[in-house]
Amino acid sequence: MQSLVMEKFGQETWDKLSSLPGVPDSFMTYTVYDDVLTVSLVQEASSLLDVSAEVLLKLFGEHFFAFCKKAGYDTMLRTLGGNLTEFIGNLDSLHSYLALSYEQMNAPSFRVEMTDDGKMLLHYYSDRKGMYHIVPGIMEAVAKDIFDSEVTMTIVNQSEEDERTGKKEHVVFLVKQTNHVNHRGEALPGTMMERCVPLAGEKHRLDLTRAVVPSDQGSLLCTFSPRYPNKLWVDEKAFCNTFPFHIVFDENLKVRQTGVNIQKFLPGLHARDLTLDQHFTIIHPQVTFTIESIRKFINSQFVLKSNNDKHRSLKLRGQMLWMESLGCMLYMCSPKLRSLQELQDVGLHLADLAQHDVTRDLVLLNQQRLAEMELTNQLERKKEELRVLSRHLEVEKEKTETLLYAMLPRHIANQLKDGKSIEAGEFEVCTILFSDVVTFTDICAACEPIHIVHMLNSMYSKFDRLTSIHDIYKVETIGDAYMVVGGVPVPIVTHAHRVANFALGMRIAAREVTNPVTGTPIQIRVGLHTGPVLAGVVGEKMPRYCLFGDTVNTASRMESHSLPDHIHLSTSTYSILKDAGFNIQERGHIEVKGKGLMTTYFLLGNPLVSEECIMGREVGETCLYGEDLQLHRSTESVKEPDVRTDTVGRDPSRESTPPFAWDISPPYETKERCNTSAGSHNSRLCVLF
């Protein structure tokens, strides 16, 4: 069923079907599955594919024949019979052979009946109800592929019969077979004898005679009639020794004769007034133990099981032959054994089997086959275990990649995974944002550490969501400080607009976070600055994507000199946002530590978009940045950022880039810092966040 759905309807359909409750992730070759699962799969597949169960089962029958051919049974199927009637008549024998490997196989039974008017009736017996629609699909595929003919099957009778196992489904099909025709309109022969007939007119008579008549016989094979002796030249003792496993019984199932080894294992078989059904049970075909039922299935292979000892029960398999002149049935049989272990369990030895009995070879060959099957089963189980482990590995890999992408930009992380070295790159313009919590030191001193963790986790989770909405890169968090950048690591035109809207969203989100000391919403300070930076991966133990340059230091100063619940802008950021519709208020000239007197501004809001849009709570927030956002997302995965990758200090052409040195003055303070006087140090170099 899995192969059928995947081949005819695709992997996606099977994934939907296999996701149903109770359906295993995979199926093992030698594992027995309950019929409830089979029926459930058929019903669900029928509903999912919008086809009737009858159509699906017939399609399954056609596919099952092709599946068996691919599994290595092609030659075996083609040699079952010279025509469709012989093929069907030998199906039960094939199932008996397969039962050696698949011990718990519950196969149906088939019987062909030819009516007086020449019609062929196929009798199908099974205790697996509702599966008979598979039969037409199989038979039509067999007729077309092996016998080059067309078959149509019609149900003429359907009933339930009381058999040994309870209610057995009995379906009778009327089979109409039509041979294919060639381009001349002639029917193509379907059997070997039919194929030989046209050759008569093409070959010389003597050659034809030599081909079909043996040199020591005077009659054609097709007209051969056997000759029987007037007297049977085998006495009773020799016959019973030659065929140690045989039983002769009459119409009343009274045992008349047995082989010597049957007598050894069942000494009471000849007891007066005891019948065969008191010692044996028919295992296959599953019919009632009467002479009429046996004669009805006379062409089937019969398997009988002794009732004397459950632990050492003897199973016999063989052929039933009706002797009309004696009114008795001859059961020519052999022990049904699968391995040497079963031979020992029954209490037999190879010497107990007749020299001409193929059971000797079958046991030895099947012993090797069972060992190969066990090895195959182990390999299949290992394969399934590896598949499960591989799936778990993929899940863990996704978790690892998610964590890695949270620490580093995606394209940078991919290069590190490939073992490539990451060189520092220059970005001519970007916008950096810093924020911190007002009176964070006082909050830490007044409450438990776990409360601080909960507060920061709530705040950072909201901020992280906003970074995805506005498509900017989160660089780092240190304590209560939060740093993001727009335009890095992928340059984009609207870097300042994104960061500005993100800052407005931060301020809104912070009002939803409670101060654990006062129970009121927390307040944050935010600072923005736009300018060039140098970016690269620092460290091996725990690599980080860091930003270097005076822009970082200035953005930090904008935050530290901001006011509670305000967004502080530098002149460079203001020059980009002033004509973009943002509501901006000039703060005036202030003294900035390390920078001297600067003109700065406060970002008050964005009248062009709603609060819901800034917070990503309404559909279509991607329209915030117009075509630039769509262009960026469509090219990000295939285009590396257009940045300079010269290493630090190796670009003499950029003389305007200030030399690097560390600014050791603290960039953050937890108390009020807007009135801090500027120091005499006026370093041009950046600070690493």
RAWO-V784052 format. One record per pair of residues at least 12 apart in sequence whose ideal C-beta (glycine too) atoms are under 6 Angstrom apart, sorted by sequence separation. I is the first residue (numbers start at 1). GAP is how many residues later the second one is. D is the distance in whole Angstrom. If there is no record, write none. Layout:
i = {I	I}
gap = {GAP	GAP}
d = {D	D}
//
This chain:
i = {95	111	139	277	285	304	472	473	486	510	535	558	158	246	266	318	319	486	587	245	255	303	318	472	510	533	534	587	157	244	285	318	534	586	587	109	156	243	244	245	317	533	92	136	244	245	316	584	585	108	156	302	533	91	240	241	284	317	463	584	585	153	154	240	283	531	663	667	254	255	315	583	88	153	253	282	283	298	529	583	89	253	334	503	20	88	152	253	280	281	582	583	661	663	334	529	660	151	280	294	337	472	529	658	17	85	249	340	472	574	581	658	17	149	150	338	339	470	527	571	529	149	472	339	470	527	561	148	314	470	527	569	303	496	525	569	527	557	466	566	567	525	127	557	132	466	1	129	148	251	440	127	149	523	526	527	528	529	531	523	530	125	126	147	437	463	530	436	529	125	436	528	124	435	462	488	123	265	434	121	122	433	122	432	459	120	430	431	458	4	430	430	4	84	427	455	84	3	431	503	430	431	451	433	78	431	447	433	447	446	32	61	65	60	443	58	62	57	61	65	251	57	61	496	500	58	250	54	58	62	248	249	409	496	496	248	497	593	247	437	438	593	246	593	437	591	245	594	245	435	436	261	435	35	84	434	433	432	431	430	500	428	427	83	426	82	505	82	244	424	425	504	505	553	556	424	501	560	561	422	432	165	434	164	434	163	432	163	164	163	434	438	494	412	553	494	550	552	553	493	552	409	550	408	549	548	492	546	490	469	491	490	491	489	109	481	96	483	92	93	92	89	476	427	425	426	425	425	423	424	423	424	441	440	100	100	30	28	26}
gap = {12	12	12	12	12	12	12	12	12	12	12	12	13	13	13	13	13	13	13	14	14	14	14	14	14	14	14	14	15	15	15	15	15	15	15	16	16	16	16	16	16	16	17	17	17	17	17	17	17	18	18	18	18	19	19	19	19	19	19	19	19	20	20	20	20	20	20	20	21	21	21	21	22	22	22	22	22	22	22	22	23	23	23	23	24	24	24	24	24	24	24	24	24	24	25	25	25	26	26	26	26	26	26	26	27	27	27	27	27	27	27	27	28	28	28	28	28	28	28	28	29	30	30	31	31	31	31	32	32	32	32	32	33	34	34	34	35	35	36	36	36	37	38	38	39	39	40	40	40	40	40	41	41	41	41	41	41	41	41	42	42	43	43	43	43	43	43	44	44	45	45	45	47	47	47	47	49	49	49	51	51	51	53	53	54	55	55	55	55	56	57	58	59	59	61	61	63	64	64	64	65	65	65	66	68	68	69	70	70	71	72	73	73	74	74	75	75	76	76	76	76	77	77	77	77	78	78	79	79	79	80	80	80	80	81	82	83	83	84	85	85	85	86	86	87	87	88	88	89	89	89	91	91	93	93	93	95	97	99	103	103	104	106	108	108	109	109	110	110	110	110	110	110	110	111	112	113	113	113	115	119	121	121	122	122	123	123	124	124	125	125	126	131	133	133	134	134	134	134	135	135	136	136	137	137	138	140	142	146	147	150	151	151	152	176	187	205	206	208	208	209	210	213	216	218	218	219	220	222	223	224	224	229	230	238	266	347	352	358}
d = {4	4	6	4	5	5	5	5	5	6	5	5	5	5	6	6	5	4	5	5	5	5	5	5	5	5	4	6	4	4	5	3	5	5	5	4	5	5	5	6	6	4	6	4	4	6	4	5	5	4	5	6	5	5	5	6	4	4	6	6	6	5	5	5	4	4	5	6	6	6	4	4	5	6	4	6	5	6	6	5	6	5	5	5	6	5	5	5	4	5	5	6	4	5	4	4	5	5	6	6	5	5	4	4	6	5	5	5	6	5	4	6	6	5	5	6	5	5	6	6	5	5	6	5	6	3	6	5	6	5	3	4	6	6	6	6	5	5	5	5	4	4	5	6	4	5	5	5	5	5	4	5	6	4	4	4	5	4	6	5	4	6	5	5	4	6	4	5	6	6	5	5	5	5	4	6	6	5	5	6	4	5	5	5	5	4	6	5	5	6	4	5	4	6	5	6	6	6	5	5	6	4	4	5	6	4	5	6	5	5	5	4	5	6	5	5	4	4	2	4	6	5	4	6	6	6	5	5	4	5	5	6	4	4	6	5	6	6	4	6	4	5	5	6	6	5	5	6	5	5	6	6	5	6	6	5	5	6	5	6	6	5	5	5	5	5	5	6	6	6	6	5	5	6	4	3	5	5	5	4	6	5	5	6	5	6	4	6	6	6	4	4	5	6	5	5	6	4	5	5	6	6	5	5	4	5	5	6	6	4	6	5	6	6	4	6	5	5	4	5	6	5	5	6	4	4	6	5	5	6	5	6	3	5	5	6	5	6	6}
//
